[in-house]
Amino acid sequence: MADGTYVLDVDSILDGSARRLIVEGSLSGRILIHRIVIDYFYREARVGRSAGFTGLEELSKIREAAPRGSAEFTIIEEEKLYPKDVDVDQVKKTLLSYAWRSGAVLVTSDPLLARAARAMGVSVFLSRKVGPGKLGIEEFFTDKTMSVHLKEGVIPIAKVGRPGRWAFVAISDKPLKRSDIEDIAREIIEAASLAEDGFIEIDRMGSTIIQLRDYRIVITRPPLSDGWEVTAVRPIVKLKLSDYNVPEKLLKRFLERAEGILIAGAPGMGKTTFAQALAEFYSERGKIVKTIESPRDMRLPPEITQYSKSYADLGELHDILLLSRPDYTVFDELRTDEDFKLYVDLRLAGIGMIGVVHATEPIDAIQRFIRRVELGMIPSIIDTMIFIHEGSISKVYELAMTVKLPTGLKEAELSRPVVEVRDFLTGELEYEIYTFGEQTMVVPVKGKTREAQKGALETQLKKLLPDAEIEFEDMRVILKIPRYSTKLTAKKLKRAKRLAEKHGFDIRIIPI
């Protein structure tokens, strides 16, 4: 392009395209940087936002690049006063106005700003989007690397292995300097601005969270952390539901009944990977599936819309999902009360929900709901709970509401509504949840249940057939009855069989 006068927009500075054009010689002549741009970057850096640090560093690099090319770097300052809390839109309007008055060419990578400039008759140089290529941080990854952890003053380490079975490995024996971490962070932020599949999900004082291709990247800096740190996580496997060897009984439940699904597990055990496989499973069967994520790190087909919790408040997501009425919504990482409230509201509205929560034990995931909703509503909100351990399905619970005398209590008047938590595959009762006074009790009954059933059955049979000898062999009750007992009738034998079946026992009658 011929020599001219160019004024640089914020976007063309942040994404590095302006600097590359100057180095290539595509921009030659006077390069104007408006003072409001420098003030904006300075204020963003003062409150700890990554855009501020990246912008100021890019301006320094542009100043260094200009003398080497055929460009002259100039800072312009107008006498007009601007508010101290000017936002990026006001900065863009100021630059557009200046280019219109001065006749300078506006250099931007923002297509909307370019369209507005052309509508005003302003000459525009739309800086091209250059693919990010391979990032510096990607050099630390291998095929088996799950995550990379970089911090100033510390040797770089990586988590190598697979979910549930991994080890920390030193990548280098040389500690990283602050300048090294800053360069890596700046490159990541620039790449996120350039790439179509890159998003700066959260940018706040001291931290930035970025989703870039398959990488979820967290950048922290002082004063939030005691030094610059970059953590990059990448899924190493993408599984289908068929890869999990799902029992036929559970697969049938997914297809017919499960609409309030909770996926739980400890960090790094593969919860999100399983949720991703389940989302694709429903999508492939013609269901409308959407996700709520922060950041959007699931790798899903384009048929599944992924919403970011960072770019909309939960009220907006609530309205969108209620109006669009998906068959299933995957809520990745339920953390706050507001997250749980949205999950509950959507589930009670009839939308199938798949929630992901951190839990070290299967029952812990259910307890996360206890203080947030009424006890009687829990089975309507969660009907299937899946615990993931080391990348596999470790436990499946089903929840149901009943009115009964809780296990261990003896007075009949203490009967009350009880949420039963059963092992879905075996049907064995493992926990009972009920209120006692003002307390909500979560009582483990596995092991106790069988003994309680034996005791109750023995008491009832003794009352029915006082002459009988009663023995138990695992889940079978053996009745030894005197052959000529006057109290033995066919009606009583039928009733004894019904009692045994009610308590889950087989019955064998031996005349003696």
Secondary structure, DSSP 8 states (H G I E B T S, - for coil): --SEEEEE-HHHHHTSHHHHHHHHTSS-EEEEEEHHHHHHHHHHHHTT-HHHHHHHHHHHHHHHHHHHTTEEEEEE--SS---TT--HHHHHHHHHHHHHHH--EEEES-HHHHHHHHHTT--EEE-------S-GGGGG--TTEEEEEEEBTS--EEEEEETTEEEEEES-SS-B-HHHHHHHHHHHHHHHHH-TTEEEEEEETTEEEEEETTEEEEEE-TTTSSS-EEEEE-------GGGGT--HHHHHHHHHT--EEEEEE-TTSSHHHHHHHHHHHHHHTT--EEEEESS------TTSEEEETTSS-HHHHHHHHHHH--SEEEE----SHHHHHHHHHHHHTT-EEEEEEE-SSHHHHHHHHHTTS-GGGHHHH-SEEEEEETTEEEEEEEEEEEEE--TT---GGG-EEEEEEEETTT--EEEEEEEETTEEEEEE-TTHHHHHHHHHHHHHHHHH-TT-EEEEETTEEEEEE-TT-TT--HHHHHHHHHHHHHTT-EEEEEE-
